[in-house]
Amino acid sequence: GLPKEEVEKRAKKALQMVGLKEKYYKQSPFELSGGQKRRVAIAGVLAMQPSVLILDEPTAFLDVVSRIEMMELLHQIAVNENKAVLLSTHDVEQALSLSDKLWVMTNEKEMRCGTVEDVVLSGCMDHLFEHQTIRFDLNKGGYLSHHKKGKDVVLMATDSILYYWAQNALQRNGFQCCSNDGGYSLPCLEVQSSHVLIWKEENKTVTYHSFEELLS
């Protein structure tokens, strides 16, 4: 029921709010990417000037970059436009990074509500799914597969990044990493760089120059 001029004014302002130029106002939907279509849909809602936005899986079927951009956009709308944004999502990492409040439905059908950090540190993130080997990693803020215990190996690395990816490679191949051998003669992997990986076992020491070479 608004005059055409007011409709166009709101539409163009809404497109700017979602980071799209005015040219998209007259562009065919068939010329837009999935992420752009999702932004246009949100712009259509914003043009109606609501105080609350309710979205169902706004990042579904988007590539990883578009998912991050979408969550950042919604956070900016909430902060800059003073609007409440309520959304459902399975994109846990982005939700933890950008949400102010979480409403978490656990596997026991119990609703946990609160500030992100309070909900995460309560331990309820481990109860979202029935899968026993998928656990929430508090150190990394995401879900990881906890592999079955395999052969023990001592892992040492010069920094935390090398340690993480070396552990990732070893666990994937049936090893259980520890920081010391507990008095036993365990094999040891010392990662000095991504090109210097030293494997020590009993009286044998071998230097590998890539993870591919080590794993093979």
N, C-alpha and C positions, 0 to 999 in steps of 0.2 A: 503493500500500500504506500510505499515511499515514492517521491518523485524520482525520475530516472537519473537526474543529476546527483541526488543524494546516494542512490544505489551505486553509481559509478565511483563516487568519492569514497564510499566505505570499502568498496571492492579493491580499489587501488591502494588504499591505506593498509588493508588487511594483507594484500600481497607483499607490501613492503615489510610488514611485521614478521612475515614468515621467510623473508630473505629472497623474494622473487621480484624481478623488475616488472614495470607496468606492461611490458609487451605481452606478458602471459595472460593479460586480461582478455585479449582477443585471439589467443592461440588455441588451436585445436587440441583436445585432450590426447589425440593419437600421436602428437608430436612430443609428448612429455615422457620423461623417465618415471619409473615407479616412485622414486623419492620425490620428484616434482609433483606428481599427482597427489601424493599424500600431503604435501605442503599446501597445494591448492585446496584440498578438502578441508584442511584446518583453517585456511584463510576464509573459506565460505562460512565456517562457524563463527570466526572472529568478526566477520562483517555484520553479523547480527548482534554484536556487542553484548555477549553474555557475561555474567560474572563467574560462572562455573563451566568448565569444559570437562566432559566425561568421554573417555576414549577407550575402545576395546582393542587391545593388541595393536597400537599404532605403529609398531616397528616390524610387524609380521611380514615376511616375504621380501624384506629389504636386505640389500647387501650390508656388510659390516660397517662400511663408512657411513652409509645412509642411516643405519640404525643409531649410530652415535650422534650424527647430526640431528636426527629427529628428537632424540631425548634431550639434547642440549637446547634445541629450539623450544621445546615445551617448558623447560626450566626457565629460559629467558622470558617467555611469555608470562609465566607465573610471577617472576620477580619484577620485570619492567612494566607489565601492563596491570599488575595487581589483580590477577585472576587466580582462582583455585583450579588446579588441574588434577583430576582424578582419573587414573588409568589402570587397566589390567595389563600385565605383561609377564612373559617368561624370560625376558632379557634381564636376568638377575643382576649381573655385574653393573649394567648401566643404571638400573633402579637403585642399587646401593650407592652408586657414585653421585647421583643427582637428586634423589628424592629427599624431601624433608621429613616425611612420615611414611611408615610401612604398615600395611594391613596384610598380614601373612596368614594364609589358611594352611595349617599343618596337616600332616597325614591322618592325624586323629580327629580331623574336622574341628579343630579348635582355632579360633581367631586370635592372633597376637597383634596388638597395635602399639605403635609408639615411634619415637625417634629412631632413625636407622641404627645408630650405634648401640642403643639400648636393646633393640630387638636382636641384633646380630650377637651381641655378647651374652644374651640370655641362653644361647644354645639351641634356639628353636629352629634354626636354619637346617639342622640335620634331620628334622622331622617332616620336611616338605614332601619327600618321595619315599616310596617303599624300598627302593633299591639299596641294599645294605653296603655295597662296595663303592657307592658314590657318596662322598662326604663333603661337607663344606669346610674349606680351608680358611681358617681365620687369618692366616698370614698373608694370603693372596686375595681374599675377598671373592672367591668363586668356588665352583664345584669341581672336584677332581676325583678321578678313579683311584681308589686305594687298592693297589694290586695285592694279590695273595702273596704271603711271605715266601721268598725264594732264598737262594744261596746268599749268605752274608758277604759283604765286601765293604772295606773301609774306603770312604771317599773323602778326598781332600782337594780343595781348589783355592785359587788365589783370590777369588772374590765371589760374592753371592750369586751373580748372574751365571758364572761358569758352573758353580755348584748346582744350581737349579737345573740347568740343561743337561749336565752330566747325570744327575739323579734321574731325570726324565728318561734318558737313554737307557740307563742301567735297569730301572724298574720295568720298563717296557720289555726288556729282554730277560726278565726272571731273576733279577738280583734285588736284594734288600740292603739298602745303604745304611751305614752307621759311621759315627765319627771316630771310634777307636775299636780295637779288636778285643777288648775285655780280657787280655791275657792269652787269647788264642792266636794261632798263626793264620790269620785271615788274609786273603788276597787284598791288594790295595791299589786303588787308582788315584794317581796324583795329577790333577789337571792344572798345568801352568798357563796354558792358553788354548785357544781352539785348535792350534796346530802342534801343541806339545802335550801329549797325554801319555803318562808313564804308568804302565801296568807292572806291578810287582807281586810275584807269587812264588813262595818258597825260595829257591835259589835262582829264579829267573826274573829278569827285568827287561821289558820291551817298551820302546818308545814308538807311539803311533802319531801320525801327523794330521789326522782328521777323525771325527767320530765314525764316519763310514768305515775307515780302515780298522778302527778299534773293534767295532761291532761285527765286522766280517770275520 
